[in-house]
């Protein structure tokens, strides 16, 4: 079962990285390869309870955009929302993503 889970996560990570590369071809990460960024971000998303594939991809997308525009710092309001237990994880991603798009 662990092998199946690892395969699923690796396959998902490949798709997520492909999506990020296609959507943001001019963005780069000076400090780490995109695969490492994706793997670390995926682990952070899972730790926050974000598990749906579309939500994890949007979470990675937000991290990538903020790393380019804010020097990798997630805004305080987003951190507060991610850390609250009063809002379901999928709703957190929706709220953060919507606000991020409005602020760009």
N, C-alpha and C positions, 0 to 999 in steps of 0.2 A: 504494500500500500504506500509506503514511503517513496518508493521509486516512481509510482504513478503520480503522486503529488509533486515530486521534484520535476518530472517530465512536464506536467501541466504548467507549473510555474515558469519553467524555462521557456516553454513554447509561448506562453502568454507574454513573457518579457521580450521575446523576439518580436512579437506583433506590436507591442507597445513601443519599442525602440524604432521599429519601422515606421510607425505612425508619427512619432516625434520627428524623425529625420525627414519624412515627406512633408509634414506640416510646417517645419521650421528649418529649412535647409541652410539658412545663413547663420543660425545660432550654433555656438560651440561652447564647450566647457573647457576652460583653460587648465583646470586642475585635475580633471579625471575623464576617462573615456565615458561616452554616453551609456555604454552597457553597465558600467559600475554605478553611475548616477541612477540609472533605472533600477538596478537591483537594490541599492540602498533606499531609494524612494519607495519602492514596492514594499520593502520591509517596514518602513515607517508608516505607510498607509495601513498595512495589516495590523500593526501595533495600535493604531488609532481606531481599529474596527472597520476600516474602509475595505470592503472585500469584493464588491461588484466590479467586474472588469471595466465597465465604462467609467465608474467613479475613480478607480485606481489610475486609469489613463488620464483623466482630468486632473487628478491630484499631481501626477508627474508633470503634466503640462503646466500647471500653476507653478510648481517648483522651478521648472525650466525658465518660464517667463520672469519670475521674480529673481532668479539668479542672474539674469541678464540686465534687469532694470533696477534692482535694489541691492545688488552685491550679495545675493543669496539670503538676504534677510526677509523672512515672512513677516508681513505686517502684524502688529500686536493684536489687532481686532481678529485676524484670522487664527492666530495661535489661541486666543481666548475661546473662540468658537469651537476649534478642534478639541480643546480640553474640557469642554462642558459635557456632562452626561445627560443633560436635559433635552438634547437634540439628537435624533438618530443619525448615524454616520452618513447615510446617503443624502439626507437633508442638509447636513453640514457642507458637503461638497457642492451641492446645488447653490446654497447661499453664498459661499465663498467665491465660487466660480462666477456667479452673476455679478457680484460686487466688483470682482477683479476686472471683468470686462467693461463695466461702467467706468472704472477709474483709469483704464488705459488710454 
